[in-house]
Amino acid sequence: MDTEFYVEIVLLGILHWALAVMVLRDLASRERVLGGRKAPWVVLIVFVSFAGSVLYLLCHPRAFFGNEEE
């Protein structure tokens, strides 16, 4: 395995954790979330890597509709 492969893995890891921190902060600050419980979202965001963060953003009501609340 060459150095480029390791650099890509490190950069993807940094991207994942930066995005995870952003969405976990947002999740902590919200009163209501899709599904009604925050714990499954935390598990999904942290353990299902990049896909969990992206899925949370897609389910976030303000992602597509501005500042409207549910």
Secondary structure, DSSP 8 states (H G I E B T S, - for coil): --HHHHHHHHHHHHHHHHHHHHHHHHHHH-S--TTS-SHHHHHHHHHSHHHHHHHHHHH-THHHHTT---
